[in-house]
Amino acid sequence: HPHLPHLTTDRPAPIKNCPEKAPSCPMKKHVRCMSMDKSLMNILGLEEKLSKLNLEKTCPKLPKYRELYRTNWAGNSEVEEKHRELTVKITCWPIINKQMDPKLIALMTTILMFNTDSSELVDSANVEKVQLKYLLLLQRYLKSILPPKAANEKFLEGMLLLSYTKELKELEDMHINRAKIIC
């Protein structure tokens, strides 16, 4: 279809000139290796900024959940635990065979962008059609890289992300509204 992005069934290509073989987190490897690609950094206009960082001996440290959300941020331990649980489910979903799959991230991001839950949409029927096309593309991609049962399970988990992100937003909105009342 001319309006859908082209996806190959290949596994994500390794990043050129990357000395790192097996870091604990695939995202750390990706960030570090991208930062070592001088031409990419130059194209993105990041070469000067990254040249000030010493990434030769250490991996970039991605924040942990507790670094982003301090204890008692919502004033309710049950809300905080549910928020953490949903966040972990969402962030772990695009990992296949212990590797972050950028195609899954791109597809799910697009699916979430075309979510029709928002009542502010002018033409929700057309937005829903676009989302459906990306859902089908996601399903085909998963079937091309995983055995049928695993592909179906991963797709169903992906569909749950739609409700997880909505619930996550509601939990955060609840906290923001509570903070406004206190102030």
C-alpha positions as CSV (number, residue, x, y, z in Angstrom):
1,H,0.0,0.0,0.0
2,P,1.5,3.4,-0.9
3,H,0.6,5.1,2.3
4,L,2.1,2.5,4.6
5,P,5.8,2.5,5.6
6,H,8.0,-0.2,4.1
7,L,9.2,-2.7,6.6
8,T,11.5,-5.5,5.9
9,T,11.4,-8.8,7.8
10,D,15.1,-8.6,8.7
11,R,16.2,-8.3,12.2
12,P,17.4,-4.7,13.1
13,A,20.9,-4.2,11.6
14,P,23.8,-3.9,14.0
15,I,25.1,-0.4,14.3
16,K,28.4,0.1,12.5
17,N,31.7,0.5,14.3
18,C,30.3,-0.5,17.7
19,P,32.7,-2.3,20.0
20,E,30.1,-3.2,22.5
21,K,28.9,-6.8,22.2
22,A,26.5,-7.6,25.1
23,P,25.5,-4.8,27.4
24,S,22.9,-5.4,30.0
25,C,20.4,-3.1,28.2
26,P,19.9,-3.1,24.4
27,M,18.9,0.5,24.5
28,K,22.2,1.5,26.2
29,K,24.1,-0.3,23.4
30,H,22.0,1.5,20.8
31,V,22.5,5.0,22.3
32,R,26.2,4.4,22.8
33,C,26.8,3.1,19.3
34,M,24.8,5.8,17.7
35,S,26.9,8.4,19.6
36,M,30.0,6.8,18.1
37,D,28.8,7.2,14.5
38,K,30.3,10.5,13.6
39,S,28.4,11.0,10.4
40,L,25.1,10.4,12.0
41,M,25.9,12.8,14.9
42,N,27.0,15.4,12.4
43,I,23.8,15.0,10.4
44,L,21.7,15.4,13.6
45,G,23.8,18.3,14.7
46,L,24.8,16.5,17.9
47,E,28.5,16.0,17.2
48,E,29.7,19.0,19.2
49,K,27.5,18.3,22.2
50,L,28.4,14.6,22.3
51,S,32.1,15.3,21.9
52,K,32.0,16.9,25.3
53,L,30.7,13.6,26.8
54,N,33.2,10.8,27.5
55,L,31.4,7.6,26.3
56,E,34.5,5.6,25.6
57,K,34.6,3.8,28.9
58,T,31.1,4.0,30.1
59,C,27.6,3.3,28.7
60,P,25.1,6.1,28.8
61,K,23.0,5.7,31.9
62,L,19.3,5.6,31.1
63,P,17.1,6.7,34.0
64,K,15.4,4.1,36.1
65,Y,11.7,4.4,37.0
66,R,12.6,5.5,40.6
67,E,14.8,8.3,39.2
68,L,11.9,9.7,37.2
69,Y,9.2,9.1,39.8
70,R,10.3,9.6,43.4
71,T,8.6,7.7,46.2
72,N,5.3,9.2,47.2
73,W,5.0,11.3,44.0
74,A,1.3,10.6,43.8
75,G,0.6,10.5,47.5
76,N,-0.9,7.0,47.1
77,S,1.2,3.9,47.1
78,E,-1.4,1.8,45.2
79,V,-1.6,4.4,42.4
80,E,2.2,4.6,42.3
81,E,2.6,0.8,42.1
82,K,0.0,0.5,39.4
83,H,1.8,3.3,37.5
84,R,5.1,1.5,37.8
85,E,3.6,-1.8,36.7
86,L,2.0,-0.2,33.6
87,T,5.2,1.6,32.8
88,V,7.2,-1.6,33.0
89,K,4.7,-3.4,30.7
90,I,4.9,-0.6,28.1
91,T,8.7,-0.3,28.1
92,C,9.2,-4.1,27.9
93,W,6.8,-4.8,25.1
94,P,9.1,-3.9,22.2
95,I,11.8,-6.3,23.4
96,I,12.1,-9.5,21.4
97,N,14.9,-12.1,22.1
98,K,16.4,-9.6,24.6
99,Q,16.7,-7.0,21.9
100,M,14.8,-3.7,21.5
101,D,13.1,-3.8,18.2
102,P,12.9,-0.3,16.7
103,K,10.3,-1.3,14.1
104,L,7.9,-2.4,16.9
105,I,8.5,1.0,18.6
106,A,7.8,2.9,15.4
107,L,4.7,0.9,14.6
108,M,3.3,1.1,18.2
109,T,4.0,4.8,18.4
110,T,2.1,5.4,15.2
111,I,-0.8,3.2,16.4
112,L,-0.9,5.2,19.6
113,M,-0.8,8.5,17.7
114,F,-3.8,7.5,15.7
115,N,-5.8,6.4,18.8
116,T,-9.4,7.5,18.5
117,D,-10.0,7.7,22.3
118,S,-9.6,11.5,22.1
119,S,-13.0,13.2,21.8
120,E,-11.3,16.2,20.2
121,L,-10.9,14.5,16.8
122,V,-12.6,16.1,13.9
123,D,-12.7,13.0,11.7
124,S,-12.4,10.0,14.0
125,A,-13.6,7.6,11.3
126,N,-10.7,8.3,9.0
127,V,-8.2,8.4,11.9
128,E,-9.6,4.9,13.0
129,K,-9.0,3.6,9.4
130,V,-5.4,4.8,9.5
131,Q,-4.9,3.2,12.9
132,L,-6.4,-0.1,11.6
133,K,-3.9,-0.1,8.7
134,Y,-1.0,0.2,11.1
135,L,-2.5,-2.5,13.4
136,L,-2.6,-4.9,10.4
137,L,1.0,-3.9,9.5
138,L,2.0,-4.6,13.1
139,Q,0.3,-8.0,13.0
140,R,2.0,-8.9,9.6
141,Y,5.4,-7.8,10.9
142,L,5.1,-9.9,14.1
143,K,4.1,-12.9,12.0
144,S,7.1,-12.4,9.8
145,I,9.6,-12.4,12.7
146,L,8.0,-14.8,15.3
147,P,6.4,-18.2,15.3
148,P,2.6,-18.0,14.9
149,K,1.6,-18.5,18.5
150,A,4.3,-16.0,19.8
151,A,3.3,-13.5,17.1
152,N,-0.4,-13.7,18.2
153,E,0.6,-13.3,21.9
154,K,2.8,-10.3,21.2
155,F,0.1,-8.7,19.1
156,L,-2.5,-9.1,21.9
157,E,0.0,-7.7,24.4
158,G,0.4,-4.8,22.0
159,M,-3.3,-4.2,21.9
160,L,-3.3,-4.0,25.7
161,L,-0.8,-1.1,25.4
162,L,-3.7,1.0,24.1
163,S,-5.5,0.6,27.4
164,Y,-2.3,0.7,29.4
165,T,-1.3,4.1,28.0
166,K,-4.8,5.4,28.6
167,E,-4.8,4.2,32.2
168,L,-1.3,5.7,32.7
169,K,-2.5,9.0,31.5
170,E,-5.5,8.9,33.8
171,L,-3.2,8.1,36.8
172,E,-1.0,11.0,35.9
173,D,-3.9,13.3,35.3
174,M,-5.3,12.3,38.7
175,H,-2.0,13.2,40.3
176,I,-1.9,16.6,38.4
177,N,-5.4,17.4,39.4
178,R,-4.7,16.5,43.0
179,A,-1.6,18.7,43.0
180,K,-3.7,21.6,41.7
181,I,-6.2,21.2,44.5
182,I,-3.4,21.2,47.1
183,C,-1.7,24.3,45.7
